[in-house]
Amino acid sequence: MTSTTGYVLYLVFALGAAGLYYLLPRTGASKTAIGATLGVSALVGLFVLLGAHGSAQRRDEVYFYLFAATAILAAVRVITHPKPVYSAIYFVAVVIAVAALLLLQEAEFLAVALVIIYAGAILVTYLFVIMLAQQPGSPIYDRRTREPFLAVVVGFVLMAMIAGRAGELPARAAEKAILADGGRNPASTASLLTGNTMAIGAAVTTKYVVALELSGVLLLISMVGAIALSRKQITSDVIRSPRRTLGQIGKEVEPF
Amino acid sequence: MTEAMGYVIVGAVLFALGLIGFLTRRNLIVIFLSTEVMFQGVVVNAAAFARFHHHLEGQAYALFLLVIAAVEAGLALGLVMLLYRRKDTLDADAWSQMRG
């Protein structure tokens, strides 16, 4: 990547930062139209830059742009939507788009696992909590943000730094790795005899078996922790009071 | 450009968007949703580098990342419910008395 395109890339990210700043929820006059225009033009600029640097025309390139745009736009809506329920729904769109991006990179098992775990389990938990802790109307803390300017600057500086360095990835490393491995490419499903799922399963149960066991322990610990966090508080006088006969406790103790 | 470059940039954008959401939003639930967006960026990056280096380690790493995300969601939402029951609000600024 030449230095000129580097500066154009930084300009595109500055445009995106301005767009996101206007899109964040704010009190007073809404400037969503300006923000959306700036943000969409920044996204188009980013894709034009990426397309101009594309090596050969790939068959799946159009899908990459489609799902990358879906993921980024939905992620913007997750952090800018004033209603948490809609944020959660847009997050489902992020998950689906990311799963499609993983499919394009031949990580089939990971894509399916992502949809099942995120859209199926984690998002349902989030929606439950949103419904349980729903406040009537639109509370002030959903309509105002904290230090939007500084946060947008920090986020987009991080983004521009990573994106600026991403152009320096060596193009030849991949081919060298394949040649060193005797022409076999374990990350490509087509070159595997057994498919991606079996290869991941073999890697996880042999090379990473300790990590697998540890993650099981971690899940158990988090389950115990979540139960301990969400239990109801029982005051000490209820515990210390003398034993009551059956049916007595409902008359004396206030419900929690 | 290599093929991985586009994916790395998308991962960086998702991660930074999640970071911005984490820093600016005041609703506790949306704050934790933003961390999930950051996780998505990391998953995209891990898969991109797995393909770039032609081995499965990135994909295995992303699989363990899903475990961490599930653990984090369970604990964080338990904590959010606890805090909501204490003060009857989801505003993160209601818990700012420890600010220096």
Chai-1 contact restraints between the chains, C-beta under 6 A:
chainA,res_idxA,chainB,res_idxB,connection_type,confidence,min_distance_angstrom,max_distance_angstrom,comment,restraint_id
A,L50,B,G6,contact,1.0,0.0,6.0,A-B,restraint_1
A,H53,B,M1,contact,1.0,0.0,6.0,A-B,restraint_2
A,A68,B,V10,contact,1.0,0.0,6.0,A-B,restraint_3
A,I72,B,V13,contact,1.0,0.0,6.0,A-B,restraint_4
A,A75,B,L14,contact,1.0,0.0,6.0,A-B,restraint_5
A,A75,B,L17,contact,1.0,0.0,6.0,A-B,restraint_6
A,A75,B,V37,contact,1.0,0.0,6.0,A-B,restraint_7
A,V78,B,V37,contact,1.0,0.0,6.0,A-B,restraint_8
A,I79,B,L17,contact,1.0,0.0,6.0,A-B,restraint_9
A,I79,B,G21,contact,1.0,0.0,6.0,A-B,restraint_10
A,I79,B,S34,contact,1.0,0.0,6.0,A-B,restraint_11
A,P84,B,N27,contact,1.0,0.0,6.0,A-B,restraint_12
A,P84,B,I29,contact,1.0,0.0,6.0,A-B,restraint_13
A,P84,B,V30,contact,1.0,0.0,6.0,A-B,restraint_14
A,S87,B,V30,contact,1.0,0.0,6.0,A-B,restraint_15
A,S87,B,L33,contact,1.0,0.0,6.0,A-B,restraint_16
A,F91,B,L33,contact,1.0,0.0,6.0,A-B,restraint_17
A,V94,B,Q40,contact,1.0,0.0,6.0,A-B,restraint_18
A,V98,B,Q40,contact,1.0,0.0,6.0,A-B,restraint_19
A,V98,B,V44,contact,1.0,0.0,6.0,A-B,restraint_20
A,L101,B,V44,contact,1.0,0.0,6.0,A-B,restraint_21
A,L102,B,A47,contact,1.0,0.0,6.0,A-B,restraint_22
A,Q105,B,A47,contact,1.0,0.0,6.0,A-B,restraint_23
A,Q105,B,R51,contact,1.0,0.0,6.0,A-B,restraint_24
A,A107,B,A47,contact,1.0,0.0,6.0,A-B,restraint_25
A,A107,B,Q59,contact,1.0,0.0,6.0,A-B,restraint_26
A,L110,B,Q59,contact,1.0,0.0,6.0,A-B,restraint_27
A,L110,B,A62,contact,1.0,0.0,6.0,A-B,restraint_28
A,I117,B,L66,contact,1.0,0.0,6.0,A-B,restraint_29
A,I122,B,A73,contact,1.0,0.0,6.0,A-B,restraint_30
A,T125,B,A73,contact,1.0,0.0,6.0,A-B,restraint_31
A,T125,B,L77,contact,1.0,0.0,6.0,A-B,restraint_32
A,V129,B,L77,contact,1.0,0.0,6.0,A-B,restraint_33
A,V129,B,V80,contact,1.0,0.0,6.0,A-B,restraint_34
A,I130,B,I29,contact,1.0,0.0,6.0,A-B,restraint_35
A,A133,B,Y84,contact,1.0,0.0,6.0,A-B,restraint_36
A,A133,B,L90,contact,1.0,0.0,6.0,A-B,restraint_37
A,Y141,B,R26,contact,1.0,0.0,6.0,A-B,restraint_38
A,Y141,B,N27,contact,1.0,0.0,6.0,A-B,restraint_39
A,Y141,B,D91,contact,1.0,0.0,6.0,A-B,restraint_40
A,D142,B,N27,contact,1.0,0.0,6.0,A-B,restraint_41
A,T145,B,T24,contact,1.0,0.0,6.0,A-B,restraint_42
A,R146,B,T24,contact,1.0,0.0,6.0,A-B,restraint_43
A,R146,B,R26,contact,1.0,0.0,6.0,A-B,restraint_44
A,P148,B,T24,contact,1.0,0.0,6.0,A-B,restraint_45
A,A151,B,I20,contact,1.0,0.0,6.0,A-B,restraint_46
A,A151,B,L23,contact,1.0,0.0,6.0,A-B,restraint_47
A,A151,B,T24,contact,1.0,0.0,6.0,A-B,restraint_48
A,V152,B,I20,contact,1.0,0.0,6.0,A-B,restraint_49
A,G155,B,A16,contact,1.0,0.0,6.0,A-B,restraint_50
A,G155,B,L19,contact,1.0,0.0,6.0,A-B,restraint_51
A,G155,B,I20,contact,1.0,0.0,6.0,A-B,restraint_52
A,L158,B,A16,contact,1.0,0.0,6.0,A-B,restraint_53
A,M159,B,A12,contact,1.0,0.0,6.0,A-B,restraint_54
A,M159,B,V13,contact,1.0,0.0,6.0,A-B,restraint_55
A,M159,B,A16,contact,1.0,0.0,6.0,A-B,restraint_56
A,I162,B,A12,contact,1.0,0.0,6.0,A-B,restraint_57
A,A163,B,I9,contact,1.0,0.0,6.0,A-B,restraint_58
A,A163,B,A12,contact,1.0,0.0,6.0,A-B,restraint_59
A,A166,B,M5,contact,1.0,0.0,6.0,A-B,restraint_60
A,A166,B,V8,contact,1.0,0.0,6.0,A-B,restraint_61
A,A166,B,I9,contact,1.0,0.0,6.0,A-B,restraint_62
A,L169,B,T2,contact,1.0,0.0,6.0,A-B,restraint_63
A,L169,B,A4,contact,1.0,0.0,6.0,A-B,restraint_64
A,L169,B,M5,contact,1.0,0.0,6.0,A-B,restraint_65
A,A171,B,T2,contact,1.0,0.0,6.0,A-B,restraint_66
A,A174,B,F52,contact,1.0,0.0,6.0,A-B,restraint_67
A,A177,B,H54,contact,1.0,0.0,6.0,A-B,restraint_68
A,I178,B,H54,contact,1.0,0.0,6.0,A-B,restraint_69
A,N185,B,H54,contact,1.0,0.0,6.0,A-B,restraint_70
A,P186,B,H55,contact,1.0,0.0,6.0,A-B,restraint_71
A,P186,B,L56,contact,1.0,0.0,6.0,A-B,restraint_72
A,A187,B,A50,contact,1.0,0.0,6.0,A-B,restraint_73
A,A187,B,R51,contact,1.0,0.0,6.0,A-B,restraint_74
A,A187,B,H54,contact,1.0,0.0,6.0,A-B,restraint_75
A,A187,B,H55,contact,1.0,0.0,6.0,A-B,restraint_76
A,A199,B,L56,contact,1.0,0.0,6.0,A-B,restraint_77
A,I200,B,Q59,contact,1.0,0.0,6.0,A-B,restraint_78
A,A203,B,L56,contact,1.0,0.0,6.0,A-B,restraint_79
A,A203,B,A60,contact,1.0,0.0,6.0,A-B,restraint_80
A,V204,B,A60,contact,1.0,0.0,6.0,A-B,restraint_81
A,Y208,B,A60,contact,1.0,0.0,6.0,A-B,restraint_82
A,A211,B,F64,contact,1.0,0.0,6.0,A-B,restraint_83
A,S215,B,F64,contact,1.0,0.0,6.0,A-B,restraint_84
A,S215,B,V67,contact,1.0,0.0,6.0,A-B,restraint_85
A,L218,B,V71,contact,1.0,0.0,6.0,A-B,restraint_86
A,S222,B,V71,contact,1.0,0.0,6.0,A-B,restraint_87
A,S222,B,G74,contact,1.0,0.0,6.0,A-B,restraint_88
A,S222,B,L75,contact,1.0,0.0,6.0,A-B,restraint_89
A,G225,B,L75,contact,1.0,0.0,6.0,A-B,restraint_90
A,A226,B,G74,contact,1.0,0.0,6.0,A-B,restraint_91
A,A226,B,L75,contact,1.0,0.0,6.0,A-B,restraint_92
A,A226,B,G78,contact,1.0,0.0,6.0,A-B,restraint_93
A,L229,B,G78,contact,1.0,0.0,6.0,A-B,restraint_94
A,L229,B,L79,contact,1.0,0.0,6.0,A-B,restraint_95
A,L229,B,L82,contact,1.0,0.0,6.0,A-B,restraint_96
A,S230,B,G78,contact,1.0,0.0,6.0,A-B,restraint_97
A,S230,B,M81,contact,1.0,0.0,6.0,A-B,restraint_98
